[in-house]
């Protein structure tokens, strides 16, 4: 029997309910968070290279603007649907609030398989989407960014289309652009480096250092590859890596030379066959076995719901840093907390990307360019500050005799900031 697909928005609302139950405010104060402020669905007509016209459905979910303009990615995928976008837009509202940014949350997508279209066809699709929603976006209203199957080039076309419709090029309408047209230094590697910043904060709180840490990285796409390379640079040992070709574990560590070759290829977007690791002493394992191997740190940076209750019962890492969105089920998160495993939730651990997107937007608005070092220094400082905020929330509940998870502290931090802004704006 085929497993029932988890409704991501319902799961997000379950976690919201848990956070509301911990708050001293009336539950009714948070009800508005359950629904987006606006949901847009448009039929897009665009021309194929052979002259034929075809259609696709495009969506933009604008969850909250209480703290500022909507901010969130735009994905192209055949399985794009509204329930997923509702959850992702809600989580973006949480991320920006946790970081204390003057931004809200949104998410968009087009239900299309980009592998079936040429670059010129996808550009025409992007322009059709901008034409359909241009009155509902803008640098002070809604600021998209790259996501699944979109990239800097997509954002370049998006910005150009918006500029033509408004008779002036405005780079701040999107982030994640190429450097030549207003992108930010550090944006490409921001999410992966942010994962390591979150790890360093968690380790420091426990009186430990990243140097000598044994780390498993699940998923060696852009986020996982950059996180692994940065961990190596800081003296950690990578004992496990995985991608779509398999999962490999080497208890004595994977040689830095081989790992750098593999991960640098992955970070560049090349197809990497990790099977070569078998010849270097690594053991191929199933995903559940791989996730439960001995290590100090596990960085799940692949798909959602990878760590379920069964994996949580046997997982050996002391720290789980969520590079992906939703890699732990709620039941697994609770079990890991009971076992004393520190889980740094996705809404903070992988927030480096949206943070540097914000810095790109600021640079565009100021018509300024920051150095890579300045961007990454500010990112690391902001992530550390946000982590300390969550620890303070945890400590405040512990004084009352109640232990809460970091995920619960993150939700509490975010929803209280949004509710406060919401009430102040209503008067």
ZAZADO-132068 format. One line per field, with one value per residue (C-alpha): z, y, x; residue number from 1; chain; residue in one letter. Coordinates in Angstrom, 1 decimal, always signed. Example, Ala and Ser with C-alpha at 12.3 -4.5 7.8 and 13.67 -1.06 7.14 Angstrom:
! ZAZADO-132068
c3	[+7.8;+7.1];
c2	[-4.5;-1.1];
c1	[+12.3;+13.7];
seq	[1;2];
mol	[A;A];
type	[A;S];
This chain:
! ZAZADO-132068
c3	[+0.0;-0.9;+2.1;+2.6;+1.7;+4.7;+4.4;+5.3;+6.2;+8.7;+10.2;+10.5;+12.3;+14.7;+15.7;+15.9;+18.3;+20.5;+20.7;+21.4;+24.3;+25.9;+25.6;+28.4;+25.8;+24.8;+22.0;+20.1;+19.7;+17.3;+15.2;+12.3;+11.8;+10.5;+7.2;+4.7;+4.1;+0.3;-2.0;-5.7;-8.4;-12.1;-15.4;-17.4;-21.2;-22.7;-26.1;-26.9;-29.2;-32.1;-31.8;-30.0;-26.9;-23.6;-20.1;-16.5;-13.1;-11.0;-7.3;-4.7;-1.1;+1.0;+4.6;+6.8;+6.2;+9.8;+10.2;+6.6;+2.9;+2.1;+1.5;+0.1;-2.7;-6.1;-7.2;-10.5;-10.0;-11.3;-7.8;-6.7;-4.9;-2.6;+0.7;+0.4;-0.4;+2.6;+4.9;+3.3;+3.5;+7.1;+7.9;+6.1;+8.4;+11.3;+10.0;+9.4;+12.8;+14.6;+13.0;+13.9;+10.3;+9.0;+6.6;+6.5;+4.8;+1.4;-1.1;-4.7;-7.4;-10.9;-11.4;-14.3;-14.9;-16.0;-17.5;-20.3;-21.5;-23.0;-21.3;-23.6;-22.9;-19.1;-19.6;-21.3;-18.5;-15.9;-17.8;-18.0;-14.3;-13.6;-15.9;-14.1;-10.5;-10.9;-9.1;-6.0;-5.8;-5.5;-3.3;-0.6;-1.0;-1.9;-2.7;-4.3;-4.4;-6.0;-4.7;-6.1;-9.9;-10.0;-9.8;-10.2;-14.0;-13.2;-10.9;-13.6;-16.0;-13.2;-12.4;-16.0;-16.7;-13.6;-14.7;-18.1;-16.7;-14.4;-16.8;-14.5;-13.5;-9.7;-8.5;-5.0;-6.4;-6.1;-4.3;-5.3;-8.5;-10.4;-8.9;-12.2;-11.7;-8.0;-6.3;-3.0;-2.4;+0.0;-1.1;-2.8;+0.2;+2.9;+3.8;+4.1;+6.1;+8.3;+9.2;+10.5;+12.4;+14.1;+14.9;+16.4;+18.7;+19.8;+20.5;+22.4;+24.6;+25.5;+26.1;+23.0;+19.8;+16.2;+15.9;+15.9;+15.7;+13.7;+11.3;+9.1;+6.3;+4.5;+1.2;-0.6;-2.7;-2.4;+1.4;+2.5;+0.4;+1.5;+5.2;+4.9;+3.3;+6.0;+8.7;+7.2;+7.1;+10.8;+11.7;+11.8;+10.5;+8.0;+8.6;+6.4;+3.2;+0.9;-2.2;-4.8;-5.6;-2.1;+1.5;+2.7;+6.1;+7.0;+10.8;+10.4;+8.4;+4.7;+3.4;+3.1;-0.4;-1.7;+0.2;-1.1;-4.7;-4.4;-2.5;-4.6;-7.7;-5.9;-4.9;-8.5;-9.6;-11.2;-10.9;-8.3;-8.1;-4.4;-5.3;-5.6;-1.8;-1.6;-3.1;-0.3;+2.5;+3.0;+3.5;+1.6;+3.9;+3.6;+4.7;+8.1;+8.8;+7.6;+9.8;+12.9;+12.7;+15.3;+15.1;+17.2;+14.7;+12.1;+9.4;+7.5;+4.4;+2.0;+2.1;+4.7;+7.2;+7.0;+10.8;+12.0;+15.3;+14.4;+13.5;+16.5;+18.8;+17.5;+16.3;+18.0;+17.3;+20.1;+17.8;+14.8;+12.8;+10.3;+7.0;+5.1;+5.8;+8.0;+8.1;+11.6;+12.1;+15.2;+17.0;+16.3;+17.5;+20.8;+21.2;+20.5;+23.1;+25.6;+24.8;+25.3;+21.7;+20.8;+17.6;+16.1;+14.1;+10.4;+11.0;+12.5;+11.3;+7.5;+7.9;+6.6;+3.1;+3.9;+6.1;+3.3;+0.9;+3.3;+3.1;-0.7;-0.5;+1.8;-0.5;-3.5;-1.6;-0.6;-4.0;-2.1;-2.4;+0.7;+0.9;+1.3;+4.6;+5.9;+4.7;+6.3;+9.5;+9.9;+9.1;+11.7;+14.4;+13.7;+13.8;+17.1;+18.6;+17.5;+19.0;+22.3;+22.2;+22.0;+24.8;+27.0;+26.2;+27.1;+30.4;+31.2;+31.0;+32.9;+35.8;+35.8;+36.0;+32.3;+29.8;+26.1;+22.9;+20.8;+18.1;+20.6;+21.7;+18.1;+17.4;+20.6;+19.6;+16.1;+16.9;+19.7;+17.6;+14.7;+17.1;+18.8;+15.4;+14.3;+17.3;+17.2;+13.5;+14.2;+17.0];
c2	[+0.0;+3.4;+5.6;+8.6;+11.8;+14.1;+17.4;+19.9;+22.7;+20.5;+19.5;+23.1;+23.9;+21.1;+22.6;+26.0;+24.5;+23.1;+26.6;+28.3;+25.9;+27.0;+30.8;+32.8;+34.7;+33.7;+31.2;+33.6;+36.0;+33.7;+32.6;+34.9;+33.0;+30.0;+31.7;+33.6;+37.2;+36.5;+33.5;+34.1;+31.5;+32.4;+30.6;+31.3;+31.2;+31.0;+30.1;+27.1;+27.4;+25.8;+28.5;+26.5;+28.0;+26.1;+26.7;+26.3;+27.2;+29.7;+30.5;+33.0;+32.6;+35.8;+34.7;+37.7;+41.3;+42.4;+42.8;+43.9;+42.9;+39.2;+37.3;+33.8;+31.6;+30.7;+27.1;+25.3;+21.8;+19.5;+18.8;+22.4;+22.7;+25.2;+23.2;+22.9;+26.6;+27.5;+25.7;+27.1;+30.7;+30.2;+28.9;+31.9;+34.2;+32.3;+32.5;+36.2;+36.8;+34.7;+36.6;+39.9;+41.0;+43.7;+41.1;+38.8;+35.4;+34.2;+31.4;+30.9;+28.2;+27.2;+23.6;+22.7;+20.2;+22.5;+19.5;+19.5;+23.0;+24.9;+27.9;+30.3;+28.7;+28.9;+32.6;+33.2;+31.3;+33.5;+36.7;+35.5;+34.9;+38.4;+39.9;+38.1;+39.1;+42.3;+44.4;+42.2;+42.2;+44.8;+45.8;+47.1;+44.5;+41.0;+39.9;+36.5;+34.5;+31.3;+27.9;+24.4;+24.4;+28.2;+30.0;+33.4;+33.4;+33.0;+36.0;+38.0;+37.4;+38.1;+41.5;+42.5;+41.7;+43.6;+46.6;+46.7;+46.7;+49.6;+51.5;+51.3;+48.5;+47.8;+45.1;+44.9;+43.2;+39.9;+38.5;+35.7;+37.6;+37.3;+39.6;+41.7;+42.9;+43.5;+40.1;+39.9;+38.4;+35.4;+34.6;+31.3;+29.8;+31.5;+28.6;+26.1;+28.4;+29.3;+25.6;+25.6;+28.8;+27.1;+24.1;+26.1;+27.9;+24.6;+23.1;+26.2;+26.0;+22.5;+23.5;+21.7;+22.7;+21.8;+20.8;+17.0;+16.6;+13.5;+14.6;+12.9;+15.0;+13.7;+15.3;+16.9;+19.5;+23.1;+23.3;+20.0;+20.3;+23.8;+22.9;+19.8;+21.8;+24.5;+21.9;+20.3;+23.7;+24.2;+20.8;+18.5;+14.9;+13.9;+10.3;+10.0;+11.6;+10.8;+12.0;+10.4;+7.7;+6.3;+6.8;+6.1;+5.8;+5.6;+5.4;+6.5;+9.5;+10.2;+11.6;+15.4;+15.2;+12.8;+14.6;+18.0;+16.7;+15.2;+18.1;+20.8;+19.0;+18.8;+22.5;+23.4;+21.5;+18.5;+15.0;+13.2;+9.4;+8.7;+5.1;+5.8;+6.1;+2.3;+1.9;+4.2;+2.1;+3.7;+1.4;+1.8;+1.8;+2.1;+5.6;+4.5;+2.7;+5.7;+8.1;+6.0;+5.5;+6.7;+10.5;+13.6;+15.6;+14.7;+17.3;+16.2;+18.4;+16.3;+15.7;+16.2;+13.5;+11.6;+11.1;+9.4;+7.7;+4.5;+6.4;+8.7;+5.7;+4.5;+7.8;+8.1;+11.8;+14.3;+17.2;+17.3;+20.5;+20.7;+21.9;+20.8;+21.9;+19.5;+16.6;+15.4;+14.4;+16.0;+12.6;+12.1;+15.7;+15.0;+11.6;+13.1;+15.8;+13.1;+11.3;+14.5;+15.1;+18.8;+19.5;+23.0;+23.4;+24.3;+27.7;+28.8;+26.3;+26.9;+30.6;+31.9;+32.0;+34.3;+36.4;+37.1;+37.7;+40.4;+41.9;+41.8;+43.7;+46.3;+46.8;+47.2;+49.8;+51.7;+51.3;+49.9;+46.8;+45.0;+42.8;+39.1;+39.2;+41.9;+39.9;+36.7;+38.3;+40.0;+36.7;+34.7;+37.4;+37.5;+33.7;+33.6;+36.3;+34.5;+31.2;+32.9;+34.3;+30.7;+29.6;+32.4;+31.3;+27.8;+29.0;+31.1;+28.0;+25.8;+28.3;+27.5;+23.8;+23.1;+21.9;+22.9;+22.0;+24.5;+24.1;+25.2;+28.1;+29.1;+29.0;+31.0;+33.7;+34.1;+34.0;+36.5;+39.0;+38.7;+39.0;+42.1;+43.8;+42.7;+44.3;+47.5;+48.0;+47.4;+50.1];
c1	[+0.0;+1.4;+2.2;-0.1;+1.6;+2.1;+0.3;+3.1;+0.8;-1.1;+2.2;+3.3;+0.0;+0.5;+3.9;+2.2;-0.3;+2.5;+4.1;+0.7;+0.1;+3.4;+2.6;+1.1;-1.0;-4.5;-4.6;-6.9;-4.0;-2.3;-5.3;-4.4;-1.2;-3.0;-4.0;-1.9;-2.8;-3.1;-2.8;-2.4;-3.0;-2.5;-2.7;+0.4;+0.5;+3.9;+5.4;+7.5;+10.5;+8.5;+5.9;+3.2;+1.6;+1.3;+0.1;+1.2;-0.2;+1.8;+1.3;+2.4;+1.5;+2.0;+1.8;+2.6;+3.7;+3.4;+7.2;+7.9;+7.7;+7.0;+10.3;+10.6;+11.8;+10.2;+10.4;+9.7;+8.6;+5.8;+4.6;+4.2;+0.9;-0.8;-0.6;+3.2;+3.6;+1.4;+3.7;+6.9;+5.5;+4.6;+8.1;+9.6;+7.6;+9.1;+12.7;+12.7;+11.0;+13.5;+16.4;+14.7;+14.6;+12.1;+10.7;+7.7;+7.2;+6.1;+6.7;+5.9;+6.1;+5.1;+3.8;+6.1;+8.9;+11.8;+13.7;+11.2;+11.8;+14.7;+16.4;+14.6;+11.2;+11.8;+12.8;+9.4;+7.6;+9.3;+8.4;+4.8;+4.7;+6.1;+3.5;+0.7;+1.8;+3.8;+1.2;+1.5;+5.3;+8.0;+11.0;+8.7;+6.0;+7.2;+10.8;+11.2;+14.5;+15.8;+14.5;+14.1;+15.0;+15.5;+18.8;+20.5;+19.7;+16.0;+16.2;+18.0;+15.2;+12.6;+14.2;+14.5;+10.8;+9.8;+11.9;+10.4;+6.9;+7.8;+10.0;+13.0;+15.3;+15.0;+17.4;+15.9;+12.7;+14.5;+17.5;+19.9;+20.8;+24.1;+26.8;+26.9;+23.4;+23.2;+23.7;+25.6;+29.0;+28.6;+25.0;+25.9;+27.6;+25.5;+23.1;+25.9;+28.2;+25.2;+24.7;+28.2;+27.7;+24.7;+26.8;+29.6;+27.0;+25.6;+29.0;+30.2;+27.1;+28.1;+31.7;+32.9;+34.8;+34.3;+37.9;+38.1;+34.3;+33.2;+30.4;+28.0;+26.5;+23.4;+23.0;+25.9;+24.1;+25.0;+24.2;+25.6;+28.8;+29.6;+28.9;+31.2;+34.0;+33.8;+33.7;+36.9;+38.6;+37.9;+39.4;+36.5;+36.5;+33.8;+32.9;+29.9;+28.5;+25.5;+23.8;+21.5;+24.1;+24.2;+25.2;+28.8;+30.3;+34.0;+34.6;+38.2;+37.3;+37.2;+40.5;+40.3;+41.8;+39.1;+36.3;+37.3;+37.4;+33.9;+32.3;+33.8;+32.3;+29.0;+29.0;+29.7;+26.6;+28.4;+27.0;+29.2;+29.4;+30.2;+30.8;+34.5;+34.5;+34.0;+37.4;+38.8;+37.4;+34.0;+31.0;+27.8;+24.7;+21.0;+19.7;+18.4;+21.7;+23.7;+21.9;+22.4;+26.2;+28.6;+29.3;+29.3;+27.2;+24.6;+23.8;+20.7;+20.8;+18.7;+14.9;+12.2;+11.2;+14.5;+14.7;+11.6;+10.9;+12.8;+15.9;+15.7;+15.7;+19.1;+20.7;+24.2;+25.1;+25.0;+24.0;+21.6;+21.9;+19.0;+20.4;+17.2;+13.7;+11.8;+14.3;+13.0;+9.4;+7.8;+7.8;+11.5;+12.3;+10.6;+12.3;+15.8;+15.1;+14.2;+17.5;+19.5;+20.4;+20.6;+18.5;+19.1;+15.9;+15.7;+14.1;+17.4;+20.0;+19.4;+18.5;+21.8;+20.4;+17.5;+19.8;+22.2;+19.3;+18.2;+21.7;+21.5;+18.2;+19.7;+22.7;+20.4;+18.2;+21.4;+23.0;+26.0;+28.3;+29.6;+32.7;+32.2;+33.9;+31.5;+28.5;+29.6;+30.7;+27.3;+25.6;+27.5;+27.0;+23.2;+22.9;+24.8;+22.6;+19.4;+20.7;+21.4;+17.8;+16.5;+18.7;+17.3;+13.7;+14.6;+16.2;+13.1;+10.9;+13.3;+13.1;+9.4;+10.2;+9.4;+11.9;+11.2;+12.9;+14.9;+12.3;+9.6;+11.7;+12.2;+8.4;+7.7;+10.3;+8.8;+5.1;+5.4;+7.4;+4.8;+1.8;+3.3;+3.9;+0.4;-1.3;+0.8;-0.2;-3.8;-3.8];
seq	[1;2;3;4;5;6;7;8;9;10;11;12;13;14;15;16;17;18;19;20;21;22;23;24;25;26;27;28;29;30;31;32;33;34;35;36;37;38;39;40;41;42;43;44;45;46;47;48;49;50;51;52;53;54;55;56;57;58;59;60;61;62;63;64;65;66;67;68;69;70;71;72;73;74;75;76;77;78;79;80;81;82;83;84;85;86;87;88;89;90;91;92;93;94;95;96;97;98;99;100;101;102;103;104;105;106;107;108;109;110;111;112;113;114;115;116;117;118;119;120;121;122;123;124;125;126;127;128;129;130;131;132;133;134;135;136;137;138;139;140;141;142;143;144;145;146;147;148;149;150;151;152;153;154;155;156;157;158;159;160;161;162;163;164;165;166;167;168;169;170;171;172;173;174;175;176;177;178;179;180;181;182;183;184;185;186;187;188;189;190;191;192;193;194;195;196;197;198;199;200;201;202;203;204;205;206;207;208;209;210;211;212;213;214;215;216;217;218;219;220;221;222;223;224;225;226;227;228;229;230;231;232;233;234;235;236;237;238;239;240;241;242;243;244;245;246;247;248;249;250;251;252;253;254;255;256;257;258;259;260;261;262;263;264;265;266;267;268;269;270;271;272;273;274;275;276;277;278;279;280;281;282;283;284;285;286;287;288;289;290;291;292;293;294;295;296;297;298;299;300;301;302;303;304;305;306;307;308;309;310;311;312;313;314;315;316;317;318;319;320;321;322;323;324;325;326;327;328;329;330;331;332;333;334;335;336;337;338;339;340;341;342;343;344;345;346;347;348;349;350;351;352;353;354;355;356;357;358;359;360;361;362;363;364;365;366;367;368;369;370;371;372;373;374;375;376;377;378;379;380;381;382;383;384;385;386;387;388;389;390;391;392;393;394;395;396;397;398;399;400;401;402;403;404;405;406;407;408;409;410;411;412;413;414;415;416;417;418;419;420;421;422;423;424;425;426;427];
mol	[A;A;A;A;A;A;A;A;A;A;A;A;A;A;A;A;A;A;A;A;A;A;A;A;A;A;A;A;A;A;A;A;A;A;A;A;A;A;A;A;A;A;A;A;A;A;A;A;A;A;A;A;A;A;A;A;A;A;A;A;A;A;A;A;A;A;A;A;A;A;A;A;A;A;A;A;A;A;A;A;A;A;A;A;A;A;A;A;A;A;A;A;A;A;A;A;A;A;A;A;A;A;A;A;A;A;A;A;A;A;A;A;A;A;A;A;A;A;A;A;A;A;A;A;A;A;A;A;A;A;A;A;A;A;A;A;A;A;A;A;A;A;A;A;A;A;A;A;A;A;A;A;A;A;A;A;A;A;A;A;A;A;A;A;A;A;A;A;A;A;A;A;A;A;A;A;A;A;A;A;A;A;A;A;A;A;A;A;A;A;A;A;A;A;A;A;A;A;A;A;A;A;A;A;A;A;A;A;A;A;A;A;A;A;A;A;A;A;A;A;A;A;A;A;A;A;A;A;A;A;A;A;A;A;A;A;A;A;A;A;A;A;A;A;A;A;A;A;A;A;A;A;A;A;A;A;A;A;A;A;A;A;A;A;A;A;A;A;A;A;A;A;A;A;A;A;A;A;A;A;A;A;A;A;A;A;A;A;A;A;A;A;A;A;A;A;A;A;A;A;A;A;A;A;A;A;A;A;A;A;A;A;A;A;A;A;A;A;A;A;A;A;A;A;A;A;A;A;A;A;A;A;A;A;A;A;A;A;A;A;A;A;A;A;A;A;A;A;A;A;A;A;A;A;A;A;A;A;A;A;A;A;A;A;A;A;A;A;A;A;A;A;A;A;A;A;A;A;A;A;A;A;A;A;A;A;A;A;A;A;A;A;A;A;A;A;A;A;A;A;A;A;A;A;A;A;A;A;A;A;A;A;A;A;A;A;A;A;A;A;A;A;A;A;A;A;A];
type	[X;X;X;X;X;X;X;X;X;X;X;X;X;X;X;X;X;X;X;X;X;X;X;X;X;X;X;X;X;X;X;X;X;X;X;X;X;X;X;X;X;X;X;X;X;X;X;X;X;X;X;X;X;X;X;X;X;X;X;X;X;X;X;X;X;X;X;X;X;X;X;X;X;X;X;X;X;X;X;X;X;X;X;X;X;X;X;X;X;X;X;X;X;X;X;X;X;X;X;X;X;X;X;X;X;X;X;X;X;X;X;X;X;X;X;X;X;X;X;X;X;X;X;X;X;X;X;X;X;X;X;X;X;X;X;X;X;X;X;X;X;X;X;X;X;X;X;X;X;X;X;X;X;X;X;X;X;X;X;X;X;X;X;X;X;X;X;X;X;X;X;X;X;X;X;X;X;X;X;X;X;X;X;X;X;X;X;X;X;X;X;X;X;X;X;X;X;X;X;X;X;X;X;X;X;X;X;X;X;X;X;X;X;X;X;X;X;X;X;X;X;X;X;X;X;X;X;X;X;X;X;X;X;X;X;X;X;X;X;X;X;X;X;X;X;X;X;X;X;X;X;X;X;X;X;X;X;X;X;X;X;X;X;X;X;X;X;X;X;X;X;X;X;X;X;X;X;X;X;X;X;X;X;X;X;X;X;X;X;X;X;X;X;X;X;X;X;X;X;X;X;X;X;X;X;X;X;X;X;X;X;X;X;X;X;X;X;X;X;X;X;X;X;X;X;X;X;X;X;X;X;X;X;X;X;X;X;X;X;X;X;X;X;X;X;X;X;X;X;X;X;X;X;X;X;X;X;X;X;X;X;X;X;X;X;X;X;X;X;X;X;X;X;X;X;X;X;X;X;X;X;X;X;X;X;X;X;X;X;X;X;X;X;X;X;X;X;X;X;X;X;X;X;X;X;X;X;X;X;X;X;X;X;X;X;X;X;X;X;X;X;X;X;X;X;X;X];
